[in-house]
Amino acid sequence: MSRKVSPLASRLSHWRLWSWRSRLCVLLGMAATLLPTISQASQVRMERFASPTLGHDYPYMLYLPDGYTDSTAHYPVIYLLHGSFNSHRDWVSRGALQRTADRLIDAGHIPPVVIVMPGSLSWWVDGHNEPAHSAFINDLLPHVEETYRVGRERHHRGVAGYSAGGFGALNFALQYPQRFGAAAALSPASYLPYPPDSSSAYRHPAFLDENGEFDHALWEQVNYPAHLEEYRLRVTPRPADDESDVPPVPLYISAGRSDVHDAEFHARQLRQTMERIQPTLVNLDLYPGGHTWKVWRASLPAALNFMFQYLEGPEETP
């Protein structure tokens, strides 16, 4: 026996159906308007390439800013290095890199920038375990510049890192001032004269010789004092000149006040040393905390802001 539906119930049923369809159309319309925004949002992805120097693949994480895909501009690039026994994934997974970069760019504090976070099994030196220094300079930089739209002049290129990555960033800036327009060393493991007993350098394969002993001679050879005199000569104007052929590399330094490796003391030493060469181009910030991600996450916005006082934003190609 069929059930008779009243006119009122029929109208209510049609109203409910129309309302559901209407809501669906609204939602689909909203999704359509959001799709371009989503497709143009910043990207973070894992990449790798074959490194002739290493003899195996060179991994890195890549941050591309919102709008990169649809642009023809060449962007500034920051090389962001990780610490001892860590990896190229750390700045993304632990350092809040994407959120920090997005926020700074959206607020207009820094321009859109490509950020490369490479991986290394060494302390960014040609150590006993791998030629990380040579691979970075001879393989990674050319690969990035051939693969992505990034500037190839020093005013479009910066280098930064934390702990052993700060050690590496400082050394790259001192050895290649013609390549880098700014640098940042966060809690740099640039200890003098040798690392403290608490440092992982004493058990890192980069510094362990064939007998498993810490190579003091290698440490002296690769630590920043070994590069200072040549750097000073390159960036200091000659008596008859107003400026040098290669400008100094502005340097941002940070450290935690309760760092177990006494990074504050070593950071102050570094600042005093660099101020003798470039007195107005060194900045030191001290943060509450130790040798931890709390300090490095807090340091990152200040480091990027500092570097982009000297680096330039994207440039459209002719």
C-alpha positions as CSV (number, residue, x, y, z in Angstrom):
1,M,0.0,0.0,0.0
2,S,1.6,3.3,-1.1
3,R,2.1,6.0,1.4
4,K,0.4,9.3,0.5
5,V,2.7,12.3,0.9
6,S,1.1,15.6,1.9
7,P,1.7,18.7,-0.2
8,L,3.4,20.3,2.7
9,A,5.8,17.4,3.2
10,S,6.6,17.4,-0.5
11,R,7.4,21.1,-0.4
12,L,9.7,20.6,2.6
13,S,11.5,17.7,0.9
14,H,12.1,19.8,-2.2
15,W,13.3,22.6,0.0
16,R,15.8,20.3,1.9
17,L,17.1,19.0,-1.4
18,W,17.5,22.4,-2.9
19,S,19.3,23.6,0.2
20,W,21.7,20.7,0.2
21,R,22.5,21.2,-3.5
22,S,22.9,25.0,-3.0
23,R,25.3,24.4,-0.1
24,L,27.3,22.0,-2.3
25,C,27.5,24.6,-5.1
26,V,28.7,27.2,-2.6
27,L,31.4,24.8,-1.3
28,L,32.5,23.9,-4.8
29,G,32.7,27.5,-5.7
30,M,34.8,28.3,-2.7
31,A,37.1,25.4,-3.5
32,A,37.5,26.6,-7.0
33,T,38.5,30.1,-5.8
34,L,41.0,28.5,-3.3
35,L,42.7,26.1,-5.8
36,P,44.9,28.8,-7.4
37,T,46.0,30.0,-4.0
38,I,46.9,26.4,-2.9
39,S,48.8,25.7,-6.1
40,Q,50.8,28.9,-5.7
41,A,51.6,28.4,-2.0
42,S,55.2,27.8,-0.8
43,Q,56.6,24.4,-1.4
44,V,59.1,22.3,0.5
45,R,60.3,19.1,-1.1
46,M,63.1,16.6,-1.0
47,E,65.6,16.6,-3.9
48,R,68.9,14.9,-4.8
49,F,71.4,14.9,-7.6
50,A,74.5,12.9,-8.5
51,S,77.6,14.5,-7.0
52,P,80.9,13.7,-8.9
53,T,82.9,14.8,-5.9
54,L,81.1,12.5,-3.4
55,G,80.6,9.6,-5.8
56,H,77.0,9.3,-4.7
57,D,73.7,11.3,-4.6
58,Y,73.8,14.6,-2.8
59,P,70.5,15.1,-0.9
60,Y,68.9,18.4,0.0
61,M,65.6,20.0,1.0
62,L,64.2,22.8,-1.1
63,Y,62.0,25.7,-0.1
64,L,60.3,27.5,-3.0
65,P,58.3,30.7,-2.1
66,D,54.7,31.4,-3.1
67,G,54.6,32.5,-6.7
68,Y,57.9,30.9,-7.8
69,T,56.2,28.5,-10.2
70,D,54.4,31.2,-12.1
71,S,57.2,33.8,-12.1
72,T,60.1,34.3,-14.5
73,A,62.2,36.2,-12.0
74,H,65.5,35.1,-10.6
75,Y,65.3,34.8,-6.8
76,P,67.9,35.2,-4.1
77,V,69.0,31.9,-2.5
78,I,70.0,31.0,1.0
79,Y,72.0,27.9,1.8
80,L,70.9,26.7,5.2
81,L,73.3,24.2,6.8
82,H,72.5,21.6,9.5
83,G,74.5,20.6,12.6
84,S,76.7,17.6,13.6
85,F,75.1,14.2,13.2
86,N,72.0,15.8,11.9
87,S,70.4,15.9,8.4
88,H,69.1,18.1,5.6
89,R,65.5,17.4,6.9
90,D,66.1,19.1,10.3
91,W,65.4,22.7,9.3
92,V,62.0,21.7,8.0
93,S,61.0,19.1,10.6
94,R,62.5,20.8,13.7
95,G,63.4,24.3,12.7
96,A,59.9,25.6,11.5
97,L,61.6,26.8,8.3
98,Q,58.6,26.9,6.0
99,R,56.3,28.6,8.6
100,T,59.0,31.2,9.4
101,A,59.9,32.0,5.8
102,D,56.3,32.2,4.8
103,R,55.5,34.6,7.7
104,L,58.5,36.8,7.0
105,I,57.8,37.0,3.3
106,D,54.0,37.7,3.9
107,A,54.8,40.5,6.3
108,G,57.3,42.1,3.9
109,H,60.3,41.7,6.2
110,I,62.2,39.7,3.6
111,P,61.6,39.2,-0.2
112,P,60.6,35.9,-1.7
113,V,63.6,33.6,-1.5
114,V,64.7,30.1,-2.5
115,I,66.2,28.2,0.5
116,V,68.4,25.2,0.0
117,M,69.0,22.9,3.0
118,P,71.8,20.5,1.9
119,G,72.9,17.3,3.6
120,S,76.4,16.5,4.7
121,L,78.1,13.6,6.6
122,S,80.9,15.9,7.5
123,W,81.3,19.2,9.3
124,W,81.1,21.0,5.9
125,V,84.9,20.4,5.6
126,D,87.0,18.0,3.5
127,G,87.3,15.6,6.4
128,H,88.4,12.1,6.9
129,N,85.0,10.7,5.9
130,E,83.9,12.8,2.9
131,P,85.0,15.9,0.9
132,A,81.9,17.9,2.1
133,H,83.5,21.4,1.5
134,S,84.5,20.6,-2.1
135,A,81.1,19.0,-2.9
136,F,79.3,22.0,-1.6
137,I,81.2,24.5,-3.6
138,N,81.9,22.5,-6.8
139,D,78.8,20.4,-7.1
140,L,75.8,21.8,-5.1
141,L,76.1,25.5,-6.0
142,P,76.4,24.9,-9.8
143,H,73.6,22.3,-9.6
144,V,71.2,24.7,-7.9
145,E,72.0,27.6,-10.2
146,E,71.5,25.4,-13.3
147,T,68.3,23.8,-12.0
148,Y,66.4,26.7,-10.4
149,R,65.9,30.4,-11.2
150,V,68.3,31.9,-8.6
151,G,70.7,34.8,-8.9
152,R,74.4,34.0,-9.6
153,E,75.8,37.2,-8.1
154,R,77.0,37.5,-4.5
155,H,74.2,40.0,-3.7
156,H,71.7,37.2,-4.4
157,R,73.4,34.5,-2.3
158,G,73.7,33.9,1.4
159,V,74.8,31.1,3.7
160,A,73.8,30.3,7.2
161,G,73.6,27.4,9.6
162,Y,73.5,26.2,13.2
163,S,76.2,24.6,15.4
164,A,78.5,22.6,12.9
165,G,76.4,24.3,10.2
166,G,77.3,27.7,11.7
167,F,81.0,26.5,11.6
168,G,80.5,25.7,7.9
169,A,78.7,28.9,7.1
170,L,81.3,31.1,8.7
171,N,84.1,29.3,6.9
172,F,82.4,29.5,3.5
173,A,81.9,33.2,4.0
174,L,85.5,33.8,4.9
175,Q,86.9,31.6,2.1
176,Y,84.5,32.8,-0.6
177,P,83.6,36.4,0.0
178,Q,83.2,36.9,-3.7
179,R,80.4,34.3,-3.7
180,F,78.3,35.2,-0.6
181,G,76.7,38.6,0.2
182,A,75.8,37.8,3.8
183,A,76.2,35.0,6.3
184,A,74.7,33.9,9.6
185,A,76.2,31.6,12.2
186,L,73.8,30.4,14.9
187,S,75.5,28.9,18.0
188,P,78.5,28.3,15.7
189,A,80.7,25.4,16.7
190,S,83.8,27.5,15.9
191,Y,85.6,26.8,19.1
192,L,89.0,28.1,20.0
193,P,91.6,26.7,20.2
194,Y,89.9,23.3,20.2
195,P,86.3,22.0,20.8
196,P,85.2,21.6,24.5
197,D,85.1,18.1,25.8
198,S,81.3,18.1,25.4
199,S,81.5,18.6,21.6
200,S,80.6,15.9,19.2
201,A,83.6,16.8,17.1
202,Y,85.7,14.4,19.2
203,R,83.6,11.5,17.9
204,H,82.6,12.7,14.5
205,P,84.2,10.7,11.6
206,A,85.1,14.0,9.8
207,F,87.8,14.6,12.4
208,L,88.8,11.0,13.3
209,D,92.1,9.8,11.7
210,E,92.9,6.3,10.6
211,N,93.6,5.4,14.3
212,G,90.2,6.8,15.4
213,E,91.9,9.8,17.1
214,F,90.8,13.4,16.9
215,D,92.9,15.2,14.3
216,H,93.9,18.4,16.0
217,A,95.9,19.5,13.0
218,L,92.9,19.2,10.7
219,W,90.8,21.2,13.2
220,E,93.4,24.0,13.1
221,Q,93.5,23.8,9.3
222,V,89.7,24.2,8.8
223,N,88.7,26.4,11.7
224,Y,88.0,30.1,11.0
225,P,91.3,31.6,12.3
226,A,93.1,29.8,9.5
227,H,91.1,31.9,7.0
228,L,91.2,35.3,8.6
229,E,94.3,36.8,7.2
230,E,93.5,36.0,3.6
231,Y,90.0,37.2,4.1
232,R,91.2,40.5,5.7
233,L,93.5,41.1,2.7
234,R,90.8,40.5,0.2
235,V,88.1,42.7,1.8
236,T,90.3,45.6,3.1
237,P,90.7,48.5,0.6
238,R,94.3,49.2,-0.5
239,P,95.7,52.5,0.7
240,A,95.0,54.2,-2.7
241,D,91.4,52.8,-3.0
242,D,88.1,53.8,-1.4
243,E,86.9,50.3,-1.3
244,S,88.1,46.7,-1.9
245,D,87.5,44.6,-5.0
246,V,85.6,42.1,-2.8
247,P,83.3,43.6,-0.1
248,P,83.3,42.1,3.4
249,V,80.5,39.6,4.1
250,P,78.1,41.0,6.8
251,L,77.9,38.4,9.6
252,Y,75.0,37.7,12.0
253,I,76.0,35.6,15.1
254,S,73.7,34.2,17.8
255,A,74.1,31.9,20.8
256,G,72.2,30.7,23.8
257,R,73.2,32.0,27.2
258,S,73.2,28.6,28.8
259,D,74.8,26.6,26.0
260,V,76.5,23.5,27.3
261,H,79.4,24.1,24.9
262,D,79.8,27.7,26.1
263,A,78.8,29.0,22.7
264,E,78.2,32.5,24.1
265,F,81.9,32.8,25.0
266,H,83.1,31.6,21.6
267,A,80.5,33.8,19.8
268,R,81.8,36.9,21.7
269,Q,85.3,35.9,20.7
270,L,84.2,35.6,17.1
271,R,82.4,39.0,17.1
272,Q,85.5,40.7,18.6
273,T,87.7,39.1,15.9
274,M,85.4,40.1,13.0
275,E,84.9,43.6,14.3
276,R,88.6,44.3,13.8
277,I,88.1,43.6,10.1
278,Q,84.6,44.9,9.5
279,P,83.4,46.9,12.6
280,T,80.0,47.9,11.3
281,L,79.1,44.6,9.7
282,V,78.9,42.2,12.6
283,N,75.9,41.6,14.8
284,L,75.6,39.3,17.9
285,D,72.3,38.3,19.6
286,L,72.1,36.3,22.7
287,Y,69.0,34.2,23.6
288,P,67.8,32.4,26.7
289,G,68.4,28.7,26.2
290,G,71.1,26.2,25.4
291,H,72.5,24.4,22.3
292,T,68.9,23.6,21.2
293,W,66.3,24.2,18.6
294,K,64.6,26.6,20.9
295,V,67.5,29.0,20.3
296,W,67.9,28.3,16.6
297,R,64.2,28.7,15.8
298,A,64.3,32.0,17.7
299,S,67.4,33.0,15.9
300,L,66.3,32.2,12.3
301,P,63.9,35.2,11.8
302,A,66.6,37.7,13.0
303,A,69.2,36.0,10.9
304,L,67.1,36.2,7.7
305,N,66.2,39.8,8.4
306,F,69.8,40.7,9.0
307,M,71.0,39.0,5.8
308,F,68.4,40.7,3.7
309,Q,69.6,44.1,4.7
310,Y,72.5,43.3,2.3
311,L,71.0,40.8,-0.1
312,E,68.6,41.9,-2.9
313,G,65.2,40.5,-3.9
314,P,64.1,38.8,-7.1
315,E,65.1,40.3,-10.4
316,E,63.0,39.9,-13.6
317,T,64.9,38.5,-16.5
318,P,65.3,40.9,-19.5
